[in-house]
């Protein structure tokens, strides 16, 4: 029983703390990286610029503006046609 516990305990500890480490990693992304990862930008070569929490993405005539807080997109505005 001690052998099973000795092998199983480190695995359980790793699984229990994995979510904590992933949350920290997501919080370390810049607002621009968050938008690139989560927004699903449709054009091939978007022009991306950021100023603090605000990220703008221009694809041709379309303009999208994102506000990023705590490693996630909290607001999204669209203008123009893609």
Secondary structure, DSSP 8 states (H G I E B T S, - for coil): -HHHHHHHHHHHHHHHHHHHHHHHHHHTS-HHHHHHHHS---SSS-EEEEETTEEEEEETTEEEEEEEETTEEEEEEEES--
